Amino acid sequence: MKKSTLFSVASATVFLTASCASATNIDKHDSEDPFESFNRAMFEFNMQLDKYILKPVAEGYRAITTPAVRERVRSAFSNIKEPISAVNQILQGEITRSGTSVSRFVINSTLGLGGTFDVASAWGLEHHPDGFEETLAKWCVPSGPYLVLPFIGSTTPRAFTGEIADSFTNPVYWLTEDHEDGYYAYAGYIAIKTIVNREAYLDLGNDLQRNSVDFYTTMKSAYMQNKSKLNSCGEESQASYDFDFEIEEEVDDMEI
């Protein structure tokens, strides 16, 4: 099955879910999480998947690599997303910033050895990650209700739509789309990125789970408050709980 078909089916599913949410008469108190029963079931499913598969693999990856190697890998994944940022910055009217993202991608992909080194930042070209969710937020599209989807985790209709749209501007997608085994190559890319991302949050995830009375509520609150920074039509507001779920921000903090 072609990747585009899978993305279309997934997108239609999420939009259908969001439509059901808007058509349901729910109390204001429950408007952020109208699907709590479903979400908790999916959250538990994902927790078991993480416990027995994803977390052990991420721990294994940490055990066989050094911090320097993991830093280079995170930098390469961050570099892959520069074209995604560039496209969305054009859609947001940020032409100069889009040019910077394109320049960063070219410089880091060549002189930076496939993005493993962030040469562009040393030359004064700052990293400004953007995605289609940021574009939708700037266009005043609301986030929608909190959702937990199997294998994907915390999301909202806007966030998931953004992920789907960004997939089509990902260089890896275009490099693998016309190949016979392109679907498997792209799936491999997603799998590796997931492991890299999970390893980056091993310690933070353990701390949150250990100190949470209700881990589901903690994760929901952290996710939605973080997303609230995008809910003001492009004018960023500071969330009271600044917990970032995106790998590129983690990369920035570690100074690639």
Buried (B, 14 or more C-beta within 10 A) or exposed (E): EEBEEBBEEBBEEBBEBBEEBEEEEBEEEEEBBBBBEBBBEBBEBBBEBBEEEBBEBBEEBBEEBEEEEBBBBBBBBBBBBBBBBBBBBBBBEBEEBBBBBBBBBEBBBEEBBEBBBBBBBEEEBEBBBBBBBBBBBBEEBEBBBBBBBEEBBBBBBBBBBBBBBBBBBBBBBEEBBEEEEBBEBBBEBEEEBBBBBBBBBBEEBEEBEEEBEEBBEBBBBBBBBBBBBBBEEBEEEEBEEEBBBBBBBBBBEEEB
